Amino acid sequence: MKKPLFLIVFFMFMISFAFGQENYQKAYVVTLQGDTIHGFINYRGWQINPNRIGFKNSLNGEKVIYKPLSIKSFYVHG
């Protein structure tokens, strides 16, 4: 009985740990006014368009969350 419970807790921990990691890549965001802001986006290897992105002007900068209706587009390096 203890082994299945341990496995469940272990996998729950691993899943939350995997989603908690950040992977900032060179990128830019195009604002609704058409301005391009260069910085870094928390790239998650999206298979479909994300419903929000994390953006920083510099790697040590403060994270800003953009949603689809708040920007025209974005590009992640590579």
mmCIF file of the N, C-alpha and C atoms, coordinates in Angstrom:
data_MODEL
# 
_entry.id   MODEL 
# 
loop_
_atom_site.group_PDB 
_atom_site.id 
_atom_site.type_symbol 
_atom_site.label_atom_id 
_atom_site.label_alt_id 
_atom_site.label_comp_id 
_atom_site.label_asym_id 
_atom_site.label_entity_id 
_atom_site.label_seq_id 
_atom_site.pdbx_PDB_ins_code 
_atom_site.Cartn_x 
_atom_site.Cartn_y 
_atom_site.Cartn_z 
_atom_site.occupancy 
_atom_site.B_iso_or_equiv 
_atom_site.pdbx_formal_charge 
_atom_site.auth_seq_id 
_atom_site.auth_comp_id 
_atom_site.auth_asym_id 
_atom_site.auth_atom_id 
_atom_site.pdbx_PDB_model_num 
ATOM 1   N N  . MET A 1 1  ? 0.817  -1.195 0.000   1.00 0.00 ? 1  MET A N  1 
ATOM 2   C CA . MET A 1 1  ? 0.000  0.000  0.000   1.00 0.00 ? 1  MET A CA 1 
ATOM 3   C C  . MET A 1 1  ? 0.859  1.256  0.000   1.00 0.00 ? 1  MET A C  1 
ATOM 4   N N  . LYS A 1 2  ? 2.006  1.222  0.651   1.00 0.00 ? 2  LYS A N  1 
ATOM 5   C CA . LYS A 1 2  ? 2.827  2.408  0.746   1.00 0.00 ? 2  LYS A CA 1 
ATOM 6   C C  . LYS A 1 2  ? 3.499  2.739  -0.589  1.00 0.00 ? 2  LYS A C  1 
ATOM 7   N N  . LYS A 1 3  ? 3.838  1.723  -1.366  1.00 0.00 ? 3  LYS A N  1 
ATOM 8   C CA . LYS A 1 3  ? 4.549  1.968  -2.616  1.00 0.00 ? 3  LYS A CA 1 
ATOM 9   C C  . LYS A 1 3  ? 3.690  2.737  -3.632  1.00 0.00 ? 3  LYS A C  1 
ATOM 10  N N  . PRO A 1 4  ? 2.424  2.376  -3.875  1.00 0.00 ? 4  PRO A N  1 
ATOM 11  C CA . PRO A 1 4  ? 1.610  3.159  -4.821  1.00 0.00 ? 4  PRO A CA 1 
ATOM 12  C C  . PRO A 1 4  ? 1.418  4.614  -4.362  1.00 0.00 ? 4  PRO A C  1 
ATOM 13  N N  . LEU A 1 5  ? 1.243  4.818  -3.078  1.00 0.00 ? 5  LEU A N  1 
ATOM 14  C CA . LEU A 1 5  ? 1.080  6.173  -2.563  1.00 0.00 ? 5  LEU A CA 1 
ATOM 15  C C  . LEU A 1 5  ? 2.353  6.983  -2.788  1.00 0.00 ? 5  LEU A C  1 
ATOM 16  N N  . PHE A 1 6  ? 3.495  6.368  -2.546  1.00 0.00 ? 6  PHE A N  1 
ATOM 17  C CA . PHE A 1 6  ? 4.768  7.029  -2.778  1.00 0.00 ? 6  PHE A CA 1 
ATOM 18  C C  . PHE A 1 6  ? 4.920  7.414  -4.245  1.00 0.00 ? 6  PHE A C  1 
ATOM 19  N N  . LEU A 1 7  ? 4.576  6.507  -5.154  1.00 0.00 ? 7  LEU A N  1 
ATOM 20  C CA . LEU A 1 7  ? 4.696  6.785  -6.584  1.00 0.00 ? 7  LEU A CA 1 
ATOM 21  C C  . LEU A 1 7  ? 3.783  7.933  -7.011  1.00 0.00 ? 7  LEU A C  1 
ATOM 22  N N  . ILE A 1 8  ? 2.581  7.970  -6.494  1.00 0.00 ? 8  ILE A N  1 
ATOM 23  C CA . ILE A 1 8  ? 1.651  9.048  -6.825  1.00 0.00 ? 8  ILE A CA 1 
ATOM 24  C C  . ILE A 1 8  ? 2.208  10.390 -6.361  1.00 0.00 ? 8  ILE A C  1 
ATOM 25  N N  . VAL A 1 9  ? 2.681  10.443 -5.132  1.00 0.00 ? 9  VAL A N  1 
ATOM 26  C CA . VAL A 1 9  ? 3.245  11.684 -4.597  1.00 0.00 ? 9  VAL A CA 1 
ATOM 27  C C  . VAL A 1 9  ? 4.492  12.085 -5.377  1.00 0.00 ? 9  VAL A C  1 
ATOM 28  N N  . PHE A 1 10 ? 5.326  11.131 -5.701  1.00 0.00 ? 10 PHE A N  1 
ATOM 29  C CA . PHE A 1 10 ? 6.546  11.394 -6.458  1.00 0.00 ? 10 PHE A CA 1 
ATOM 30  C C  . PHE A 1 10 ? 6.226  12.001 -7.822  1.00 0.00 ? 10 PHE A C  1 
ATOM 31  N N  . PHE A 1 11 ? 5.293  11.409 -8.569  1.00 0.00 ? 11 PHE A N  1 
ATOM 32  C CA . PHE A 1 11 ? 4.953  11.925 -9.889  1.00 0.00 ? 11 PHE A CA 1 
ATOM 33  C C  . PHE A 1 11 ? 4.269  13.280 -9.819  1.00 0.00 ? 11 PHE A C  1 
ATOM 34  N N  . MET A 1 12 ? 3.469  13.520 -8.812  1.00 0.00 ? 12 MET A N  1 
ATOM 35  C CA . MET A 1 12 ? 2.853  14.835 -8.639  1.00 0.00 ? 12 MET A CA 1 
ATOM 36  C C  . MET A 1 12 ? 3.934  15.893 -8.401  1.00 0.00 ? 12 MET A C  1 
ATOM 37  N N  . PHE A 1 13 ? 4.931  15.555 -7.604  1.00 0.00 ? 13 PHE A N  1 
ATOM 38  C CA . PHE A 1 13 ? 6.034  16.471 -7.348  1.00 0.00 ? 13 PHE A CA 1 
ATOM 39  C C  . PHE A 1 13 ? 6.823  16.748 -8.622  1.00 0.00 ? 13 PHE A C  1 
ATOM 40  N N  . MET A 1 14 ? 7.112  15.720 -9.394  1.00 0.00 ? 14 MET A N  1 
ATOM 41  C CA . MET A 1 14 ? 7.892  15.873 -10.618 1.00 0.00 ? 14 MET A CA 1 
ATOM 42  C C  . MET A 1 14 ? 7.154  16.717 -11.657 1.00 0.00 ? 14 MET A C  1 
ATOM 43  N N  . ILE A 1 15 ? 5.854  16.528 -11.767 1.00 0.00 ? 15 ILE A N  1 
ATOM 44  C CA . ILE A 1 15 ? 5.072  17.315 -12.719 1.00 0.00 ? 15 ILE A CA 1 
ATOM 45  C C  . ILE A 1 15 ? 5.082  18.784 -12.325 1.00 0.00 ? 15 ILE A C  1 
ATOM 46  N N  . SER A 1 16 ? 4.868  19.080 -11.059 1.00 0.00 ? 16 SER A N  1 
ATOM 47  C CA . SER A 1 16 ? 4.869  20.476 -10.625 1.00 0.00 ? 16 SER A CA 1 
ATOM 48  C C  . SER A 1 16 ? 6.256  21.088 -10.770 1.00 0.00 ? 16 SER A C  1 
ATOM 49  N N  . PHE A 1 17 ? 7.300  20.317 -10.551 1.00 0.00 ? 17 PHE A N  1 
ATOM 50  C CA . PHE A 1 17 ? 8.660  20.811 -10.713 1.00 0.00 ? 17 PHE A CA 1 
ATOM 51  C C  . PHE A 1 17 ? 8.952  21.114 -12.179 1.00 0.00 ? 17 PHE A C  1 
ATOM 52  N N  . ALA A 1 18 ? 8.512  20.260 -13.080 1.00 0.00 ? 18 ALA A N  1 
ATOM 53  C CA . ALA A 1 18 ? 8.756  20.463 -14.509 1.00 0.00 ? 18 ALA A CA 1 
ATOM 54  C C  . ALA A 1 18 ? 8.064  21.716 -15.020 1.00 0.00 ? 18 ALA A C  1 
ATOM 55  N N  . PHE A 1 19 ? 6.845  21.987 -14.570 1.00 0.00 ? 19 PHE A N  1 
ATOM 56  C CA . PHE A 1 19 ? 6.127  23.169 -15.013 1.00 0.00 ? 19 PHE A CA 1 
ATOM 57  C C  . PHE A 1 19 ? 6.636  24.433 -14.328 1.00 0.00 ? 19 PHE A C  1 
ATOM 58  N N  . GLY A 1 20 ? 7.379  24.311 -13.267 1.00 0.00 ? 20 GLY A N  1 
ATOM 59  C CA . GLY A 1 20 ? 7.890  25.457 -12.547 1.00 0.00 ? 20 GLY A CA 1 
ATOM 60  C C  . GLY A 1 20 ? 9.180  26.012 -13.122 1.00 0.00 ? 20 GLY A C  1 
ATOM 61  N N  . GLN A 1 21 ? 9.797  25.321 -14.047 1.00 0.00 ? 21 GLN A N  1 
ATOM 62  C CA . GLN A 1 21 ? 11.061 25.768 -14.608 1.00 0.00 ? 21 GLN A CA 1 
ATOM 63  C C  . GLN A 1 21 ? 10.828 26.834 -15.669 1.00 0.00 ? 21 GLN A C  1 
ATOM 64  N N  . GLU A 1 22 ? 11.780 27.748 -15.770 1.00 0.00 ? 22 GLU A N  1 
ATOM 65  C CA . GLU A 1 22 ? 11.692 28.800 -16.762 1.00 0.00 ? 22 GLU A CA 1 
ATOM 66  C C  . GLU A 1 22 ? 12.783 28.601 -17.807 1.00 0.00 ? 22 GLU A C  1 
ATOM 67  N N  . ASN A 1 23 ? 12.462 28.949 -19.045 1.00 0.00 ? 23 ASN A N  1 
ATOM 68  C CA . ASN A 1 23 ? 13.384 28.781 -20.159 1.00 0.00 ? 23 ASN A CA 1 
ATOM 69  C C  . ASN A 1 23 ? 13.336 30.047 -21.016 1.00 0.00 ? 23 ASN A C  1 
ATOM 70  N N  . TYR A 1 24 ? 14.015 31.105 -20.569 1.00 0.00 ? 24 TYR A N  1 
ATOM 71  C CA . TYR A 1 24 ? 13.976 32.370 -21.290 1.00 0.00 ? 24 TYR A CA 1 
ATOM 72  C C  . TYR A 1 24 ? 14.909 32.342 -22.487 1.00 0.00 ? 24 TYR A C  1 
ATOM 73  N N  . GLN A 1 25 ? 14.336 32.675 -23.658 1.00 0.00 ? 25 GLN A N  1 
ATOM 74  C CA . GLN A 1 25 ? 15.055 32.701 -24.924 1.00 0.00 ? 25 GLN A CA 1 
ATOM 75  C C  . GLN A 1 25 ? 14.960 34.108 -25.520 1.00 0.00 ? 25 GLN A C  1 
ATOM 76  N N  . LYS A 1 26 ? 15.973 34.484 -26.337 1.00 0.00 ? 26 LYS A N  1 
ATOM 77  C CA . LYS A 1 26 ? 15.934 35.774 -27.018 1.00 0.00 ? 26 LYS A CA 1 
ATOM 78  C C  . LYS A 1 26 ? 14.659 35.866 -27.834 1.00 0.00 ? 26 LYS A C  1 
ATOM 79  N N  . ALA A 1 27 ? 14.009 37.033 -27.767 1.00 0.00 ? 27 ALA A N  1 
ATOM 80  C CA . ALA A 1 27 ? 12.724 37.183 -28.425 1.00 0.00 ? 27 ALA A CA 1 
ATOM 81  C C  . ALA A 1 27 ? 12.379 38.659 -28.560 1.00 0.00 ? 27 ALA A C  1 
ATOM 82  N N  . TYR A 1 28 ? 11.250 38.907 -29.202 1.00 0.00 ? 28 TYR A N  1 
ATOM 83  C CA . TYR A 1 28 ? 10.694 40.253 -29.194 1.00 0.00 ? 28 TYR A CA 1 
ATOM 84  C C  . TYR A 1 28 ? 9.182  40.169 -29.217 1.00 0.00 ? 28 TYR A C  1 
ATOM 85  N N  . VAL A 1 29 ? 8.563  41.272 -28.781 1.00 0.00 ? 29 VAL A N  1 
ATOM 86  C CA . VAL A 1 29 ? 7.109  41.412 -28.736 1.00 0.00 ? 29 VAL A CA 1 
ATOM 87  C C  . VAL A 1 29 ? 6.755  42.639 -29.559 1.00 0.00 ? 29 VAL A C  1 
ATOM 88  N N  . VAL A 1 30 ? 5.704  42.558 -30.375 1.00 0.00 ? 30 VAL A N  1 
ATOM 89  C CA . VAL A 1 30 ? 5.200  43.709 -31.111 1.00 0.00 ? 30 VAL A CA 1 
ATOM 90  C C  . VAL A 1 30 ? 3.930  44.168 -30.414 1.00 0.00 ? 30 VAL A C  1 
ATOM 91  N N  . THR A 1 31 ? 3.953  45.418 -29.925 1.00 0.00 ? 31 THR A N  1 
ATOM 92  C CA . THR A 1 31 ? 2.817  45.957 -29.180 1.00 0.00 ? 31 THR A CA 1 
ATOM 93  C C  . THR A 1 31 ? 1.667  46.297 -30.117 1.00 0.00 ? 31 THR A C  1 
ATOM 94  N N  . LEU A 1 32 ? 0.529  46.627 -29.550 1.00 0.00 ? 32 LEU A N  1 
ATOM 95  C CA . LEU A 1 32 ? -0.634 47.016 -30.347 1.00 0.00 ? 32 LEU A CA 1 
ATOM 96  C C  . LEU A 1 32 ? -0.373 48.305 -31.128 1.00 0.00 ? 32 LEU A C  1 
ATOM 97  N N  . GLN A 1 33 ? 0.556  49.138 -30.642 1.00 0.00 ? 33 GLN A N  1 
ATOM 98  C CA . GLN A 1 33 ? 0.902  50.379 -31.329 1.00 0.00 ? 33 GLN A CA 1 
ATOM 99  C C  . GLN A 1 33 ? 1.943  50.147 -32.431 1.00 0.00 ? 33 GLN A C  1 
ATOM 100 N N  . GLY A 1 34 ? 2.450  48.920 -32.556 1.00 0.00 ? 34 GLY A N  1 
ATOM 101 C CA . GLY A 1 34 ? 3.418  48.584 -33.583 1.00 0.00 ? 34 GLY A CA 1 
ATOM 102 C C  . GLY A 1 34 ? 4.869  48.699 -33.143 1.00 0.00 ? 34 GLY A C  1 
ATOM 103 N N  . ASP A 1 35 ? 5.109  49.021 -31.879 1.00 0.00 ? 35 ASP A N  1 
ATOM 104 C CA . ASP A 1 35 ? 6.477  49.099 -31.353 1.00 0.00 ? 35 ASP A CA 1 
ATOM 105 C C  . ASP A 1 35 ? 7.016  47.693 -31.103 1.00 0.00 ? 35 ASP A C  1 
ATOM 106 N N  . THR A 1 36 ? 8.301  47.517 -31.377 1.00 0.00 ? 36 THR A N  1 
ATOM 107 C CA . THR A 1 36 ? 8.962  46.234 -31.130 1.00 0.00 ? 36 THR A CA 1 
ATOM 108 C C  . THR A 1 36 ? 9.806  46.347 -29.875 1.00 0.00 ? 36 THR A C  1 
ATOM 109 N N  . ILE A 1 37 ? 9.573  45.449 -28.930 1.00 0.00 ? 37 ILE A N  1 
ATOM 110 C CA . ILE A 1 37 ? 10.328 45.417 -27.678 1.00 0.00 ? 37 ILE A CA 1 
ATOM 111 C C  . ILE A 1 37 ? 11.167 44.145 -27.672 1.00 0.00 ? 37 ILE A C  1 
ATOM 112 N N  . HIS A 1 38 ? 12.477 44.300 -27.648 1.00 0.00 ? 38 HIS A N  1 
ATOM 113 C CA . HIS A 1 38 ? 13.385 43.144 -27.620 1.00 0.00 ? 38 HIS A CA 1 
ATOM 114 C C  . HIS A 1 38 ? 13.643 42.728 -26.176 1.00 0.00 ? 38 HIS A C  1 
ATOM 115 N N  . GLY A 1 39 ? 13.763 41.441 -25.971 1.00 0.00 ? 39 GLY A N  1 
ATOM 116 C CA . GLY A 1 39 ? 14.021 40.914 -24.640 1.00 0.00 ? 39 GLY A CA 1 
ATOM 117 C C  . GLY A 1 39 ? 14.066 39.406 -24.669 1.00 0.00 ? 39 GLY A C  1 
ATOM 118 N N  . PHE A 1 40 ? 13.398 38.796 -23.693 1.00 0.00 ? 40 PHE A N  1 
ATOM 119 C CA . PHE A 1 40 ? 13.426 37.341 -23.520 1.00 0.00 ? 40 PHE A CA 1 
ATOM 120 C C  . PHE A 1 40 ? 12.027 36.832 -23.189 1.00 0.00 ? 40 PHE A C  1 
ATOM 121 N N  . ILE A 1 41 ? 11.640 35.737 -23.822 1.00 0.00 ? 41 ILE A N  1 
ATOM 122 C CA . ILE A 1 41 ? 10.336 35.103 -23.573 1.00 0.00 ? 41 ILE A CA 1 
ATOM 123 C C  . ILE A 1 41 ? 10.577 33.739 -22.947 1.00 0.00 ? 41 ILE A C  1 
ATOM 124 N N  . ASN A 1 42 ? 9.746  33.409 -21.970 1.00 0.00 ? 42 ASN A N  1 
ATOM 125 C CA . ASN A 1 42 ? 9.796  32.103 -21.328 1.00 0.00 ? 42 ASN A CA 1 
ATOM 126 C C  . ASN A 1 42 ? 9.219  31.073 -22.302 1.00 0.00 ? 42 ASN A C  1 
ATOM 127 N N  . TYR A 1 43 ? 10.108 30.479 -23.091 1.00 0.00 ? 43 TYR A N  1 
ATOM 128 C CA . TYR A 1 43 ? 9.692  29.559 -24.154 1.00 0.00 ? 43 TYR A CA 1 
ATOM 129 C C  . TYR A 1 43 ? 9.353  28.194 -23.579 1.00 0.00 ? 43 TYR A C  1 
ATOM 130 N N  . ARG A 1 44 ? 8.170  27.687 -23.924 1.00 0.00 ? 44 ARG A N  1 
ATOM 131 C CA . ARG A 1 44 ? 7.670  26.428 -23.380 1.00 0.00 ? 44 ARG A CA 1 
ATOM 132 C C  . ARG A 1 44 ? 7.495  25.347 -24.444 1.00 0.00 ? 44 ARG A C  1 
ATOM 133 N N  . GLY A 1 45 ? 8.042  25.551 -25.652 1.00 0.00 ? 45 GLY A N  1 
ATOM 134 C CA . GLY A 1 45 ? 7.920  24.529 -26.694 1.00 0.00 ? 45 GLY A CA 1 
ATOM 135 C C  . GLY A 1 45 ? 6.476  24.303 -27.092 1.00 0.00 ? 45 GLY A C  1 
ATOM 136 N N  . TRP A 1 46 ? 5.731  25.370 -27.311 1.00 0.00 ? 46 TRP A N  1 
ATOM 137 C CA . TRP A 1 46 ? 4.301  25.292 -27.567 1.00 0.00 ? 46 TRP A CA 1 
ATOM 138 C C  . TRP A 1 46 ? 3.976  24.500 -28.816 1.00 0.00 ? 46 TRP A C  1 
ATOM 139 N N  . GLN A 1 47 ? 2.976  23.653 -28.736 1.00 0.00 ? 47 GLN A N  1 
ATOM 140 C CA . GLN A 1 47 ? 2.442  22.950 -29.894 1.00 0.00 ? 47 GLN A CA 1 
ATOM 141 C C  . GLN A 1 47 ? 1.313  23.771 -30.527 1.00 0.00 ? 47 GLN A C  1 
ATOM 142 N N  . ILE A 1 48 ? 0.641  24.571 -29.701 1.00 0.00 ? 48 ILE A N  1 
ATOM 143 C CA . ILE A 1 48 ? -0.383 25.501 -30.164 1.00 0.00 ? 48 ILE A CA 1 
ATOM 144 C C  . ILE A 1 48 ? -0.061 26.870 -29.562 1.00 0.00 ? 48 ILE A C  1 
ATOM 145 N N  . ASN A 1 49 ? -0.687 27.907 -30.070 1.00 0.00 ? 49 ASN A N  1 
ATOM 146 C CA . ASN A 1 49 ? -0.430 29.245 -29.552 1.00 0.00 ? 49 ASN A CA 1 
ATOM 147 C C  . ASN A 1 49 ? -0.783 29.312 -28.073 1.00 0.00 ? 49 ASN A C  1 
ATOM 148 N N  . PRO A 1 50 ? 0.089  29.910 -27.272 1.00 0.00 ? 50 PRO A N  1 
ATOM 149 C CA . PRO A 1 50 ? -0.178 29.992 -25.833 1.00 0.00 ? 50 PRO A CA 1 
ATOM 150 C C  . PRO A 1 50 ? -1.223 31.055 -25.517 1.00 0.00 ? 50 PRO A C  1 
ATOM 151 N N  . ASN A 1 51 ? -1.876 30.919 -24.350 1.00 0.00 ? 51 ASN A N  1 
ATOM 152 C CA . ASN A 1 51 ? -2.859 31.921 -23.940 1.00 0.00 ? 51 ASN A CA 1 
ATOM 153 C C  . ASN A 1 51 ? -2.220 33.040 -23.122 1.00 0.00 ? 51 ASN A C  1 
ATOM 154 N N  . ARG A 1 52 ? -0.916 32.931 -22.857 1.00 0.00 ? 52 ARG A N  1 
ATOM 155 C CA . ARG A 1 52 ? -0.143 34.007 -22.224 1.00 0.00 ? 52 ARG A CA 1 
ATOM 156 C C  . ARG A 1 52 ? 1.337  33.670 -22.348 1.00 0.00 ? 52 ARG A C  1 
ATOM 157 N N  . ILE A 1 53 ? 2.164  34.726 -22.336 1.00 0.00 ? 53 ILE A N  1 
ATOM 158 C CA . ILE A 1 53 ? 3.611  34.537 -22.383 1.00 0.00 ? 53 ILE A CA 1 
ATOM 159 C C  . ILE A 1 53 ? 4.257  35.371 -21.295 1.00 0.00 ? 53 ILE A C  1 
ATOM 160 N N  . GLY A 1 54 ? 5.356  34.874 -20.767 1.00 0.00 ? 54 GLY A N  1 
ATOM 161 C CA . GLY A 1 54 ? 6.152  35.620 -19.807 1.00 0.00 ? 54 GLY A CA 1 
ATOM 162 C C  . GLY A 1 54 ? 7.289  36.296 -20.546 1.00 0.00 ? 54 GLY A C  1 
ATOM 163 N N  . PHE A 1 55 ? 7.447  37.607 -20.369 1.00 0.00 ? 55 PHE A N  1 
ATOM 164 C CA . PHE A 1 55 ? 8.445  38.392 -21.095 1.00 0.00 ? 55 PHE A CA 1 
ATOM 165 C C  . PHE A 1 55 ? 9.277  39.200 -20.118 1.00 0.00 ? 55 PHE A C  1 
ATOM 166 N N  . LYS A 1 56 ? 10.589 39.292 -20.382 1.00 0.00 ? 56 LYS A N  1 
ATOM 167 C CA . LYS A 1 56 ? 11.493 40.127 -19.597 1.00 0.00 ? 56 LYS A CA 1 
ATOM 168 C C  . LYS A 1 56 ? 12.333 40.957 -20.548 1.00 0.00 ? 56 LYS A C  1 
ATOM 169 N N  . ASN A 1 57 ? 12.582 42.234 -20.186 1.00 0.00 ? 57 ASN A N  1 
ATOM 170 C CA . ASN A 1 57 ? 13.465 43.080 -20.988 1.00 0.00 ? 57 ASN A CA 1 
ATOM 171 C C  . ASN A 1 57 ? 14.902 42.592 -20.916 1.00 0.00 ? 57 ASN A C  1 
ATOM 172 N N  . SER A 1 58 ? 15.295 42.080 -19.757 1.00 0.00 ? 58 SER A N  1 
ATOM 173 C CA . SER A 1 58 ? 16.615 41.489 -19.559 1.00 0.00 ? 58 SER A CA 1 
ATOM 174 C C  . SER A 1 58 ? 16.429 40.233 -18.714 1.00 0.00 ? 58 SER A C  1 
ATOM 175 N N  . LEU A 1 59 ? 17.420 39.371 -18.700 1.00 0.00 ? 59 LEU A N  1 
ATOM 176 C CA . LEU A 1 59 ? 17.281 38.122 -17.944 1.00 0.00 ? 59 LEU A CA 1 
ATOM 177 C C  . LEU A 1 59 ? 17.062 38.371 -16.460 1.00 0.00 ? 59 LEU A C  1 
ATOM 178 N N  . ASN A 1 60 ? 17.594 39.469 -15.946 1.00 0.00 ? 60 ASN A N  1 
ATOM 179 C CA . ASN A 1 60 ? 17.409 39.798 -14.533 1.00 0.00 ? 60 ASN A CA 1 
ATOM 180 C C  . ASN A 1 60 ? 16.232 40.736 -14.303 1.00 0.00 ? 60 ASN A C  1 
ATOM 181 N N  . GLY A 1 61 ? 15.532 41.104 -15.365 1.00 0.00 ? 61 GLY A N  1 
ATOM 182 C CA . GLY A 1 61 ? 14.418 42.049 -15.271 1.00 0.00 ? 61 GLY A CA 1 
ATOM 183 C C  . GLY A 1 61 ? 13.165 41.425 -14.677 1.00 0.00 ? 61 GLY A C  1 
ATOM 184 N N  . GLU A 1 62 ? 12.178 42.291 -14.504 1.00 0.00 ? 62 GLU A N  1 
ATOM 185 C CA . GLU A 1 62 ? 10.892 41.857 -13.945 1.00 0.00 ? 62 GLU A CA 1 
ATOM 186 C C  . GLU A 1 62 ? 10.042 41.217 -15.048 1.00 0.00 ? 62 GLU A C  1 
ATOM 187 N N  . LYS A 1 63 ? 9.355  40.137 -14.709 1.00 0.00 ? 63 LYS A N  1 
ATOM 188 C CA . LYS A 1 63 ? 8.535  39.422 -15.680 1.00 0.00 ? 63 LYS A CA 1 
ATOM 189 C C  . LYS A 1 63 ? 7.221  40.162 -15.910 1.00 0.00 ? 63 LYS A C  1 
ATOM 190 N N  . VAL A 1 64 ? 6.846  40.277 -17.188 1.00 0.00 ? 64 VAL A N  1 
ATOM 191 C CA . VAL A 1 64 ? 5.569  40.863 -17.593 1.00 0.00 ? 64 VAL A CA 1 
ATOM 192 C C  . VAL A 1 64 ? 4.808  39.763 -18.331 1.00 0.00 ? 64 VAL A C  1 
ATOM 193 N N  . ILE A 1 65 ? 3.533  39.627 -18.023 1.00 0.00 ? 65 ILE A N  1 
ATOM 194 C CA . ILE A 1 65 ? 2.690  38.633 -18.692 1.00 0.00 ? 65 ILE A CA 1 
ATOM 195 C C  . ILE A 1 65 ? 1.897  39.331 -19.793 1.00 0.00 ? 65 ILE A C  1 
ATOM 196 N N  . TYR A 1 66 ? 2.003  38.811 -21.015 1.00 0.00 ? 66 TYR A N  1 
ATOM 197 C CA . TYR A 1 66 ? 1.221  39.317 -22.139 1.00 0.00 ? 66 TYR A CA 1 
ATOM 198 C C  . TYR A 1 66 ? 0.206  38.265 -22.536 1.00 0.00 ? 66 TYR A C  1 
ATOM 199 N N  . LYS A 1 67 ? -1.007 38.731 -22.846 1.00 0.00 ? 67 LYS A N  1 
ATOM 200 C CA . LYS A 1 67 ? -2.068 37.863 -23.349 1.00 0.00 ? 67 LYS A CA 1 
ATOM 201 C C  . LYS A 1 67 ? -2.305 38.206 -24.816 1.00 0.00 ? 67 LYS A C  1 
ATOM 202 N N  . PRO A 1 68 ? -2.957 37.348 -25.578 1.00 0.00 ? 68 PRO A N  1 
ATOM 203 C CA . PRO A 1 68 ? -3.121 37.579 -27.016 1.00 0.00 ? 68 PRO A CA 1 
ATOM 204 C C  . PRO A 1 68 ? -3.736 38.932 -27.391 1.00 0.00 ? 68 PRO A C  1 
ATOM 205 N N  . LEU A 1 69 ? -4.657 39.433 -26.616 1.00 0.00 ? 69 LEU A N  1 
ATOM 206 C CA . LEU A 1 69 ? -5.298 40.694 -26.966 1.00 0.00 ? 69 LEU A CA 1 
ATOM 207 C C  . LEU A 1 69 ? -4.474 41.917 -26.566 1.00 0.00 ? 69 LEU A C  1 
ATOM 208 N N  . SER A 1 70 ? -3.337 41.720 -25.878 1.00 0.00 ? 70 SER A N  1 
ATOM 209 C CA . SER A 1 70 ? -2.536 42.854 -25.437 1.00 0.00 ? 70 SER A CA 1 
ATOM 210 C C  . SER A 1 70 ? -1.313 43.107 -26.330 1.00 0.00 ? 70 SER A C  1 
ATOM 211 N N  . ILE A 1 71 ? -1.066 42.222 -27.315 1.00 0.00 ? 71 ILE A N  1 
ATOM 212 C CA . ILE A 1 71 ? 0.051  42.404 -28.248 1.00 0.00 ? 71 ILE A CA 1 
ATOM 213 C C  . ILE A 1 71 ? -0.396 41.984 -29.651 1.00 0.00 ? 71 ILE A C  1 
ATOM 214 N N  . LYS A 1 72 ? 0.349  42.475 -30.660 1.00 0.00 ? 72 LYS A N  1 
ATOM 215 C CA . LYS A 1 72 ? 0.060  42.044 -32.045 1.00 0.00 ? 72 LYS A CA 1 
ATOM 216 C C  . LYS A 1 72 ? 0.694  40.691 -32.329 1.00 0.00 ? 72 LYS A C  1 
ATOM 217 N N  . SER A 1 73 ? 1.965  40.534 -31.909 1.00 0.00 ? 73 SER A N  1 
ATOM 218 C CA . SER A 1 73 ? 2.668  39.289 -32.187 1.00 0.00 ? 73 SER A CA 1 
ATOM 219 C C  . SER A 1 73 ? 3.905  39.194 -31.302 1.00 0.00 ? 73 SER A C  1 
ATOM 220 N N  . PHE A 1 74 ? 4.542  38.032 -31.372 1.00 0.00 ? 74 PHE A N  1 
ATOM 221 C CA . PHE A 1 74 ? 5.826  37.848 -30.708 1.00 0.00 ? 74 PHE A CA 1 
ATOM 222 C C  . PHE A 1 74 ? 6.635  36.831 -31.504 1.00 0.00 ? 74 PHE A C  1 
ATOM 223 N N  . TYR A 1 75 ? 7.940  36.864 -31.302 1.00 0.00 ? 75 TYR A N  1 
ATOM 224 C CA . TYR A 1 75 ? 8.840  35.939 -31.981 1.00 0.00 ? 75 TYR A CA 1 
ATOM 225 C C  . TYR A 1 75 ? 9.885  35.486 -30.979 1.00 0.00 ? 75 TYR A C  1 
ATOM 226 N N  . VAL A 1 76 ? 10.126 34.183 -30.943 1.00 0.00 ? 76 VAL A N  1 
ATOM 227 C CA . VAL A 1 76 ? 11.162 33.607 -30.073 1.00 0.00 ? 76 VAL A CA 1 
ATOM 228 C C  . VAL A 1 76 ? 12.299 33.150 -30.961 1.00 0.00 ? 76 VAL A C  1 
ATOM 229 N N  . HIS A 1 77 ? 13.514 33.529 -30.593 1.00 0.00 ? 77 HIS A N  1 
ATOM 230 C CA . HIS A 1 77 ? 14.707 33.172 -31.374 1.00 0.00 ? 77 HIS A CA 1 
ATOM 231 C C  . HIS A 1 77 ? 14.776 31.664 -31.575 1.00 0.00 ? 77 HIS A C  1 
ATOM 232 N N  . GLY A 1 78 ? 14.969 31.260 -32.814 1.00 0.00 ? 78 GLY A N  1 
ATOM 233 C CA . GLY A 1 78 ? 15.131 29.851 -33.133 1.00 0.00 ? 78 GLY A CA 1 
ATOM 234 C C  . GLY A 1 78 ? 13.813 29.158 -33.289 1.00 0.00 ? 78 GLY A C  1 
# 
